[in-house]
Amino acid sequence: MALHKVGDRSDITDDIYSTPLSEAELPKYRMPEGSSDPRIVRALIHGELALDGNSSQNLATFCSTWSEDEVHRLMDECMDKNMIDKDEYPQTAEIESRCVHMLADLWNSPDGRNTVGCSTTGSSEAAMLGGLALKWRWRERRRAAGQSTDRPNLVCGPVQVCWEKFARYFDVELRQVPVEEGATGMQPHQLREYVDENTIGVVAILGVTYTCDYEPIAEIAAELDAIQADHGWDIPVHVDAASGGFIAPFVQPELVWDFRIERVASINSSGHKYGLAPLGVGWAIWRSADLLPEDLVFRVSYLGGDMPTFALNFSRPGGEIVAQYYLLLRLGREGYRRIQQACADTAKHLADEIREMGPFTILYDGTGGLPAVSYTLTDPENAGFSLYDLSDRLRMRGWQVPSYPLPANRENTVIQRVLVRHGISRDVIELLARDIEESVAALSGGGVPAASERTSFHH
Protein backbone atom coordinates (compact mmCIF):
# COMPACT_ATOMS: atom_id res chain seq x y z
CA MET A 1 0.00 0.00 0.00
CA ALA A 2 1.37 3.43 -0.94
CA LEU A 3 2.10 5.66 2.00
CA HIS A 4 1.17 8.83 0.11
CA LYS A 5 -0.10 10.03 -3.20
CA VAL A 6 2.43 11.28 -5.69
CA GLY A 7 2.24 15.06 -5.80
CA ASP A 8 0.43 15.40 -2.47
CA ARG A 9 2.32 18.40 -1.10
CA SER A 10 0.70 18.21 2.31
CA ASP A 11 2.32 14.84 3.02
CA ILE A 12 4.29 14.74 6.27
CA THR A 13 7.43 13.70 4.39
CA ASP A 14 7.55 17.09 2.66
CA ASP A 15 10.03 19.67 3.81
CA ILE A 16 8.28 22.46 5.73
CA TYR A 17 9.86 25.21 3.66
CA SER A 18 8.80 23.75 0.33
CA THR A 19 5.08 23.57 1.13
CA PRO A 20 2.53 25.98 -0.37
CA LEU A 21 1.96 27.70 2.99
CA SER A 22 5.66 28.53 3.33
CA GLU A 23 5.91 29.88 -0.22
CA ALA A 24 3.71 32.90 0.46
CA GLU A 25 3.24 35.55 3.12
CA LEU A 26 1.26 34.28 6.07
CA PRO A 27 -2.27 35.72 6.20
CA LYS A 28 -2.52 38.94 8.20
CA TYR A 29 -5.97 40.37 7.59
CA ARG A 30 -8.26 37.50 6.64
CA MET A 31 -8.53 33.89 7.78
CA PRO A 32 -7.51 31.37 5.12
CA GLU A 33 -10.27 29.28 3.56
CA GLY A 34 -8.71 25.89 4.20
CA SER A 35 -6.83 24.07 6.94
CA SER A 36 -3.09 23.40 7.09
CA ASP A 37 -0.72 20.85 8.53
CA PRO A 38 -0.24 21.72 12.23
CA ARG A 39 3.50 21.06 12.21
CA ILE A 40 3.97 23.44 9.29
CA VAL A 41 1.88 26.20 10.87
CA ARG A 42 3.75 25.83 14.14
CA ALA A 43 7.14 25.93 12.41
CA LEU A 44 6.28 29.08 10.47
CA ILE A 45 4.94 30.89 13.52
CA HIS A 46 7.94 29.70 15.50
CA GLY A 47 10.16 31.25 12.84
CA GLU A 48 8.41 34.60 13.20
CA LEU A 49 8.70 34.53 16.97
CA ALA A 50 12.44 34.11 16.63
CA LEU A 51 12.48 37.78 15.55
CA ASP A 52 11.51 38.78 19.11
CA GLY A 53 14.26 39.69 21.52
CA ASN A 54 15.81 37.08 23.79
CA SER A 55 13.79 37.39 27.00
CA SER A 56 16.77 36.45 29.17
CA GLN A 57 18.57 39.55 27.86
CA ASN A 58 15.59 41.80 28.59
CA LEU A 59 16.97 43.61 31.62
CA ALA A 60 14.13 46.14 31.48
CA THR A 61 11.42 43.77 32.63
CA PHE A 62 10.58 42.85 36.21
CA CYS A 63 8.77 39.73 34.97
CA SER A 64 9.95 36.13 35.24
CA THR A 65 11.68 34.82 32.12
CA TRP A 66 12.82 31.44 33.44
CA SER A 67 10.91 28.53 34.97
CA GLU A 68 11.67 24.95 35.91
CA ASP A 69 10.35 22.10 33.74
CA GLU A 70 7.92 21.12 36.51
CA VAL A 71 6.27 24.55 36.22
CA HIS A 72 5.79 24.06 32.48
CA ARG A 73 4.21 20.66 33.09
CA LEU A 74 1.80 21.98 35.72
CA MET A 75 0.85 24.87 33.43
CA ASP A 76 0.03 22.39 30.65
CA GLU A 77 -2.14 20.37 33.03
CA CYS A 78 -4.09 23.48 34.00
CA MET A 79 -4.61 24.92 30.53
CA ASP A 80 -8.28 23.94 30.53
CA LYS A 81 -9.05 25.04 34.11
CA ASN A 82 -10.97 28.32 34.41
CA MET A 83 -10.04 29.48 37.89
CA ILE A 84 -13.18 31.62 38.23
CA ASP A 85 -15.30 28.45 38.13
CA LYS A 86 -14.66 27.44 41.72
CA ASP A 87 -17.54 24.98 41.82
CA GLU A 88 -16.15 22.97 38.90
CA TYR A 89 -12.51 23.28 39.97
CA PRO A 90 -12.66 23.33 43.77
CA GLN A 91 -9.07 22.18 44.28
CA THR A 92 -7.71 25.02 42.17
CA ALA A 93 -9.79 27.37 44.32
CA GLU A 94 -8.36 25.72 47.43
CA ILE A 95 -4.82 26.24 46.12
CA GLU A 96 -5.59 29.92 45.48
CA SER A 97 -6.82 30.23 49.07
CA ARG A 98 -3.66 28.57 50.39
CA CYS A 99 -1.51 31.08 48.51
CA VAL A 100 -3.52 34.00 49.93
CA HIS A 101 -3.02 32.74 53.50
CA MET A 102 0.68 31.99 52.97
CA LEU A 103 1.29 35.48 51.60
CA ALA A 104 -0.74 37.09 54.39
CA ASP A 105 1.47 35.25 56.86
CA LEU A 106 4.62 36.19 54.93
CA TRP A 107 3.55 39.85 55.14
CA ASN A 108 2.83 39.55 58.87
CA SER A 109 -0.94 39.73 58.86
CA PRO A 110 -2.27 39.85 62.43
CA ASP A 111 -4.60 36.94 61.51
CA GLY A 112 -3.16 35.20 58.46
CA ARG A 113 -5.50 32.20 58.68
CA ASN A 114 -8.61 34.37 58.45
CA THR A 115 -7.39 37.21 56.27
CA VAL A 116 -8.99 38.09 52.94
CA GLY A 117 -7.36 38.39 49.53
CA CYS A 118 -7.46 37.19 45.95
CA SER A 119 -5.36 36.35 42.94
CA THR A 120 -5.34 38.66 39.92
CA THR A 121 -3.80 38.78 36.47
CA GLY A 122 -0.91 40.81 37.89
CA SER A 123 -0.02 43.59 40.31
CA SER A 124 -1.71 46.23 38.15
CA GLU A 125 -5.13 44.64 38.62
CA ALA A 126 -4.34 43.97 42.27
CA ALA A 127 -3.39 47.63 42.76
CA MET A 128 -6.67 48.77 41.24
CA LEU A 129 -8.62 46.47 43.56
CA GLY A 130 -6.72 47.95 46.50
CA GLY A 131 -7.53 51.45 45.24
CA LEU A 132 -11.22 50.63 44.85
CA ALA A 133 -11.39 49.37 48.44
CA LEU A 134 -9.76 52.62 49.61
CA LYS A 135 -12.26 54.71 47.68
CA TRP A 136 -15.31 52.75 48.89
CA ARG A 137 -14.26 52.93 52.54
CA TRP A 138 -13.52 56.66 52.32
CA ARG A 139 -16.91 57.24 50.71
CA GLU A 140 -18.67 55.22 53.41
CA ARG A 141 -17.01 57.27 56.14
CA ARG A 142 -17.88 60.55 54.45
CA ARG A 143 -21.50 59.57 53.90
CA ALA A 144 -21.87 58.42 57.49
CA ALA A 145 -20.62 61.84 58.59
CA GLY A 146 -22.95 63.65 56.16
CA GLN A 147 -20.02 65.01 54.12
CA SER A 148 -19.44 65.41 50.39
CA THR A 149 -17.98 62.47 48.43
CA ASP A 150 -17.39 64.14 45.08
CA ARG A 151 -13.65 65.01 45.32
CA PRO A 152 -11.62 61.92 46.27
CA ASN A 153 -7.85 62.05 45.82
CA LEU A 154 -5.03 59.55 46.08
CA VAL A 155 -1.50 60.60 47.10
CA CYS A 156 1.59 58.81 45.81
CA GLY A 157 5.14 59.25 44.62
CA PRO A 158 6.61 58.11 41.27
CA VAL A 159 4.15 55.27 40.69
CA GLN A 160 3.76 52.76 37.88
CA VAL A 161 1.21 53.70 35.21
CA CYS A 162 -1.44 51.38 36.68
CA TRP A 163 -2.16 54.00 39.36
CA GLU A 164 -2.65 56.67 36.71
CA LYS A 165 -5.11 54.30 35.03
CA PHE A 166 -6.89 53.71 38.33
CA ALA A 167 -7.30 57.44 38.94
CA ARG A 168 -8.62 58.09 35.44
CA TYR A 169 -10.89 55.05 35.21
CA PHE A 170 -12.42 55.46 38.67
CA ASP A 171 -12.61 59.26 38.87
CA VAL A 172 -10.02 59.91 41.56
CA GLU A 173 -7.62 62.86 41.57
CA LEU A 174 -4.06 61.55 41.53
CA ARG A 175 -1.71 63.76 43.54
CA GLN A 176 1.81 62.71 42.63
CA VAL A 177 4.50 63.96 44.97
CA PRO A 178 7.57 65.08 42.97
CA VAL A 179 10.90 63.40 43.62
CA GLU A 180 13.32 65.68 45.44
CA GLU A 181 16.94 66.09 44.43
CA GLY A 182 18.95 63.21 45.82
CA ALA A 183 15.85 61.15 46.68
CA THR A 184 14.66 57.94 44.97
CA GLY A 185 10.98 58.18 45.93
CA MET A 186 8.38 60.01 48.02
CA GLN A 187 9.62 61.34 51.38
CA PRO A 188 7.46 61.52 54.54
CA HIS A 189 7.88 65.26 55.09
CA GLN A 190 6.30 65.96 51.69
CA LEU A 191 2.92 64.46 52.65
CA ARG A 192 1.46 67.45 54.49
CA GLU A 193 1.37 69.48 51.27
CA TYR A 194 -0.71 66.85 49.47
CA VAL A 195 -3.10 65.07 51.84
CA ASP A 196 -6.43 66.43 53.11
CA GLU A 197 -9.86 65.24 54.26
CA ASN A 198 -10.60 63.93 50.74
CA THR A 199 -7.52 61.69 50.56
CA ILE A 200 -8.70 58.08 50.21
CA GLY A 201 -5.22 56.74 50.92
CA VAL A 202 -1.48 57.05 50.35
CA VAL A 203 0.30 54.59 48.06
CA ALA A 204 3.76 53.72 49.33
CA ILE A 205 6.02 51.78 46.99
CA LEU A 206 8.23 48.87 47.97
CA GLY A 207 10.42 49.00 44.87
CA VAL A 208 10.02 52.22 42.87
CA THR A 209 9.75 51.40 39.16
CA TYR A 210 12.09 54.23 38.16
CA THR A 211 14.92 53.73 40.64
CA CYS A 212 14.24 50.29 42.27
CA ASP A 213 14.71 51.65 45.80
CA TYR A 214 12.11 51.28 48.57
CA GLU A 215 10.11 54.20 49.87
CA PRO A 216 10.33 54.54 53.70
CA ILE A 217 6.95 53.02 54.48
CA ALA A 218 7.20 52.96 58.27
CA GLU A 219 8.21 56.63 58.27
CA ILE A 220 5.38 57.50 55.85
CA ALA A 221 2.89 55.80 58.19
CA ALA A 222 4.37 57.65 61.19
CA GLU A 223 3.92 60.97 59.39
CA LEU A 224 0.29 60.08 58.69
CA ASP A 225 -0.10 59.30 62.40
CA ALA A 226 1.13 62.83 63.16
CA ILE A 227 -1.17 64.33 60.53
CA GLN A 228 -4.13 62.50 62.08
CA ALA A 229 -3.18 63.87 65.50
CA ASP A 230 -3.13 67.39 64.06
CA HIS A 231 -6.12 67.28 61.71
CA GLY A 232 -8.15 64.18 62.53
CA TRP A 233 -7.73 62.66 59.06
CA ASP A 234 -7.37 58.87 59.32
CA ILE A 235 -5.62 58.10 56.03
CA PRO A 236 -4.76 54.44 55.28
CA VAL A 237 -1.67 53.23 53.44
CA HIS A 238 -1.75 50.83 50.53
CA VAL A 239 1.66 49.27 49.85
CA ASP A 240 2.43 48.68 46.20
CA ALA A 241 4.86 45.82 46.68
CA ALA A 242 4.69 44.69 43.06
CA SER A 243 8.31 43.55 43.22
CA GLY A 244 9.47 44.13 46.77
CA GLY A 245 6.77 41.95 48.33
CA PHE A 246 8.77 38.88 47.31
CA ILE A 247 12.18 40.44 48.08
CA ALA A 248 12.01 42.23 51.45
CA PRO A 249 10.73 39.26 53.53
CA PHE A 250 13.74 37.23 52.44
CA VAL A 251 16.59 39.69 51.85
CA GLN A 252 15.64 42.47 54.29
CA PRO A 253 13.61 40.61 56.96
CA GLU A 254 14.33 43.30 59.55
CA LEU A 255 12.63 45.99 57.42
CA VAL A 256 9.19 46.94 58.77
CA TRP A 257 6.96 47.73 55.80
CA ASP A 258 3.96 45.37 55.90
CA PHE A 259 0.97 44.55 58.14
CA ARG A 260 3.17 45.04 61.21
CA ILE A 261 2.30 48.70 60.57
CA GLU A 262 -1.29 49.17 61.70
CA ARG A 263 -1.96 51.88 59.13
CA VAL A 264 -1.17 49.50 56.22
CA ALA A 265 -4.62 48.40 55.02
CA SER A 266 -3.69 46.41 51.92
CA ILE A 267 -0.77 45.13 49.88
CA ASN A 268 -0.46 44.14 46.25
CA SER A 269 2.33 42.15 44.63
CA SER A 270 3.21 40.36 41.42
CA GLY A 271 3.63 36.62 41.55
CA HIS A 272 5.10 36.80 38.07
CA LYS A 273 7.84 39.25 39.03
CA TYR A 274 10.11 38.38 41.93
CA GLY A 275 7.49 35.86 43.05
CA LEU A 276 9.16 33.78 40.29
CA ALA A 277 5.85 32.50 38.80
CA PRO A 278 5.10 32.62 35.05
CA LEU A 279 3.37 35.65 33.59
CA GLY A 280 -0.24 36.17 34.56
CA VAL A 281 -0.59 36.18 38.35
CA GLY A 282 -0.74 38.88 41.02
CA TRP A 283 -2.01 39.09 44.58
CA ALA A 284 -4.08 41.53 46.63
CA ILE A 285 -4.22 41.02 50.39
CA TRP A 286 -6.13 43.06 52.99
CA ARG A 287 -5.12 43.39 56.62
CA SER A 288 -8.55 42.20 57.78
CA ALA A 289 -11.86 41.25 56.17
CA ASP A 290 -13.60 44.48 57.25
CA LEU A 291 -11.21 46.50 55.06
CA LEU A 292 -12.68 44.98 51.88
CA PRO A 293 -16.17 46.49 51.47
CA GLU A 294 -18.85 43.88 50.83
CA ASP A 295 -20.33 46.08 48.08
CA LEU A 296 -17.28 45.31 45.92
CA VAL A 297 -17.78 41.55 46.08
CA PHE A 298 -20.09 39.97 43.49
CA ARG A 299 -21.78 36.63 43.97
CA VAL A 300 -22.17 34.43 40.91
CA SER A 301 -24.52 31.45 40.71
CA TYR A 302 -24.57 30.57 37.03
CA LEU A 303 -21.32 28.59 37.16
CA GLY A 304 -22.75 26.33 39.85
CA GLY A 305 -22.83 27.16 43.54
CA ASP A 306 -22.78 30.62 45.09
CA MET A 307 -19.32 32.03 44.45
CA PRO A 308 -18.00 35.41 45.59
CA THR A 309 -15.69 37.18 43.14
CA PHE A 310 -13.73 40.42 43.34
CA ALA A 311 -11.81 41.13 40.14
CA LEU A 312 -11.70 43.41 37.11
CA ASN A 313 -11.81 40.44 34.75
CA PHE A 314 -13.54 37.09 34.86
CA SER A 315 -12.32 33.95 33.06
CA ARG A 316 -8.61 33.18 33.26
CA PRO A 317 -6.47 30.05 33.50
CA GLY A 318 -5.61 28.50 36.84
CA GLY A 319 -2.11 27.43 35.85
CA GLU A 320 -0.31 30.53 37.10
CA ILE A 321 -1.92 30.15 40.53
CA VAL A 322 -0.93 26.49 40.69
CA ALA A 323 2.60 27.43 39.59
CA GLN A 324 2.80 30.01 42.39
CA TYR A 325 1.76 27.39 44.93
CA TYR A 326 4.35 24.97 43.50
CA LEU A 327 7.08 27.57 43.98
CA LEU A 328 6.02 28.38 47.55
CA LEU A 329 6.20 24.65 48.36
CA ARG A 330 9.23 23.84 46.23
CA LEU A 331 11.45 26.67 47.46
CA GLY A 332 10.17 27.50 50.92
CA ARG A 333 11.47 30.56 52.71
CA GLU A 334 15.06 29.40 52.57
CA GLY A 335 14.92 28.72 48.83
CA TYR A 336 13.45 32.15 48.11
CA ARG A 337 16.07 33.71 50.37
CA ARG A 338 18.94 32.03 48.50
CA ILE A 339 17.60 33.02 45.08
CA GLN A 340 16.83 36.64 45.96
CA GLN A 341 20.11 37.08 47.84
CA ALA A 342 22.04 35.73 44.85
CA CYS A 343 20.25 38.26 42.62
CA ALA A 344 20.99 41.08 45.08
CA ASP A 345 24.67 40.12 45.28
CA THR A 346 24.92 40.06 41.49
CA ALA A 347 23.29 43.50 41.27
CA LYS A 348 25.79 44.93 43.76
CA HIS A 349 28.61 43.41 41.75
CA LEU A 350 27.34 45.08 38.57
CA ALA A 351 27.05 48.43 40.38
CA ASP A 352 30.72 48.17 41.38
CA GLU A 353 31.73 47.39 37.80
CA ILE A 354 29.74 50.31 36.36
CA ARG A 355 31.06 52.69 39.01
CA GLU A 356 34.63 51.89 37.97
CA MET A 357 34.00 52.63 34.30
CA GLY A 358 34.22 56.39 34.84
CA PRO A 359 31.36 58.25 33.16
CA PHE A 360 28.53 57.05 35.42
CA THR A 361 27.06 58.09 38.76
CA ILE A 362 25.25 55.29 40.59
CA LEU A 363 21.80 56.32 41.82
CA TYR A 364 20.92 52.96 43.36
CA ASP A 365 23.46 50.18 43.85
CA GLY A 366 21.23 47.23 44.72
CA THR A 367 21.54 47.72 48.48
CA GLY A 368 18.38 47.91 50.57
CA GLY A 369 15.85 47.56 47.76
CA LEU A 370 15.34 45.44 44.65
CA PRO A 371 18.13 43.41 42.98
CA ALA A 372 18.85 46.13 40.44
CA VAL A 373 21.14 49.00 39.51
CA SER A 374 20.21 52.48 38.30
CA TYR A 375 22.68 55.10 37.16
CA THR A 376 23.08 58.27 35.13
CA LEU A 377 25.86 60.03 33.25
CA THR A 378 27.96 62.13 35.60
CA ASP A 379 28.52 64.82 32.95
CA PRO A 380 25.96 64.29 30.17
CA GLU A 381 26.91 67.49 28.36
CA ASN A 382 30.51 66.42 27.83
CA ALA A 383 30.23 62.62 27.76
CA GLY A 384 30.12 62.52 23.96
CA PHE A 385 27.06 60.26 23.98
CA SER A 386 23.69 59.93 25.68
CA LEU A 387 22.26 57.02 27.60
CA TYR A 388 19.82 56.57 24.73
CA ASP A 389 22.85 56.07 22.46
CA LEU A 390 24.20 53.51 24.90
CA SER A 391 20.86 51.64 24.95
CA ASP A 392 20.90 51.47 21.15
CA ARG A 393 24.47 50.23 21.12
CA LEU A 394 23.73 47.52 23.69
CA ARG A 395 20.70 46.47 21.65
CA MET A 396 23.11 45.50 18.87
CA ARG A 397 24.33 42.78 21.24
CA GLY A 398 20.80 41.75 22.16
CA TRP A 399 20.64 43.56 25.52
CA GLN A 400 17.49 45.48 26.35
CA VAL A 401 18.57 48.12 28.88
CA PRO A 402 16.07 50.99 29.21
CA SER A 403 16.96 54.68 29.30
CA TYR A 404 14.29 57.12 30.48
CA PRO A 405 13.83 60.44 32.31
CA LEU A 406 12.96 60.52 36.00
CA PRO A 407 9.40 61.64 36.87
CA ALA A 408 8.12 65.16 37.55
CA ASN A 409 10.55 67.65 39.05
CA ARG A 410 13.57 65.65 37.87
CA GLU A 411 12.57 64.94 34.27
CA ASN A 412 15.83 66.48 33.02
CA THR A 413 17.75 63.59 34.54
CA VAL A 414 17.95 60.57 32.24
CA ILE A 415 18.90 57.26 33.84
CA GLN A 416 19.44 53.63 32.93
CA ARG A 417 18.20 50.67 34.94
CA VAL A 418 19.29 47.01 34.99
CA LEU A 419 17.13 44.42 36.75
CA VAL A 420 18.69 41.17 37.95
CA ARG A 421 16.17 38.34 38.06
CA HIS A 422 16.17 34.63 38.72
CA GLY A 423 17.91 32.94 35.79
CA ILE A 424 20.38 35.79 35.18
CA SER A 425 23.75 34.45 36.28
CA ARG A 426 26.86 36.29 37.41
CA ASP A 427 28.54 35.27 34.16
CA VAL A 428 25.74 36.85 32.10
CA ILE A 429 26.09 40.07 34.09
CA GLU A 430 29.85 40.01 33.49
CA LEU A 431 29.17 39.77 29.75
CA LEU A 432 26.78 42.74 30.01
CA ALA A 433 29.38 44.78 31.90
CA ARG A 434 31.98 44.03 29.24
CA ASP A 435 29.56 45.12 26.51
CA ILE A 436 28.77 48.35 28.40
CA GLU A 437 32.49 49.10 28.70
CA GLU A 438 33.12 48.40 25.02
CA SER A 439 30.08 50.44 23.99
CA VAL A 440 31.21 53.42 26.09
CA ALA A 441 34.66 53.23 24.50
CA ALA A 442 33.20 53.14 21.00
CA LEU A 443 30.66 55.92 21.62
CA SER A 444 33.17 58.25 23.24
CA GLY A 445 35.59 57.84 20.32
CA GLY A 446 38.13 55.69 22.09
CA GLY A 447 37.45 52.55 20.12
CA VAL A 448 36.95 49.11 21.63
CA PRO A 449 39.63 48.24 24.23
CA ALA A 450 41.81 45.24 23.53
CA ALA A 451 41.26 42.20 25.68
CA SER A 452 44.63 42.76 27.38
CA GLU A 453 43.54 46.28 28.41
CA ARG A 454 40.38 45.16 30.18
CA THR A 455 41.16 45.12 33.87
CA SER A 456 37.67 44.66 35.31
CA PHE A 457 36.63 41.45 33.63
CA HIS A 458 38.18 38.02 33.71
CA HIS A 459 36.89 34.98 31.81
BELKALIN-V112458 format. One record per helix or strand of 3 or more residues. SS is the DSSP state (alpha for helix, beta for strand). FROM is the first residue (numbers start at 0). LEN is the number of residues. If there is no record, write none. Layout:
# BELKALIN-V112458
SS | FROM | LEN
SS | FROM | LEN
This chain:
# BELKALIN-V112458
alpha | 15 | 3
alpha | 19 | 4
alpha | 37 | 12
alpha | 54 | 3
alpha | 68 | 9
alpha | 89 | 17
alpha | 111 | 3
beta | 115 | 5
alpha | 122 | 22
beta | 152 | 4
alpha | 160 | 9
beta | 172 | 4
alpha | 187 | 6
beta | 198 | 8
alpha | 216 | 15
beta | 236 | 4
alpha | 243 | 3
alpha | 247 | 4
beta | 263 | 7
beta | 281 | 5
alpha | 288 | 3
alpha | 293 | 3
beta | 297 | 3
beta | 306 | 3
alpha | 318 | 38
beta | 359 | 5
beta | 371 | 6
alpha | 386 | 9
beta | 401 | 4
beta | 413 | 6
alpha | 425 | 18
alpha | 450 | 3
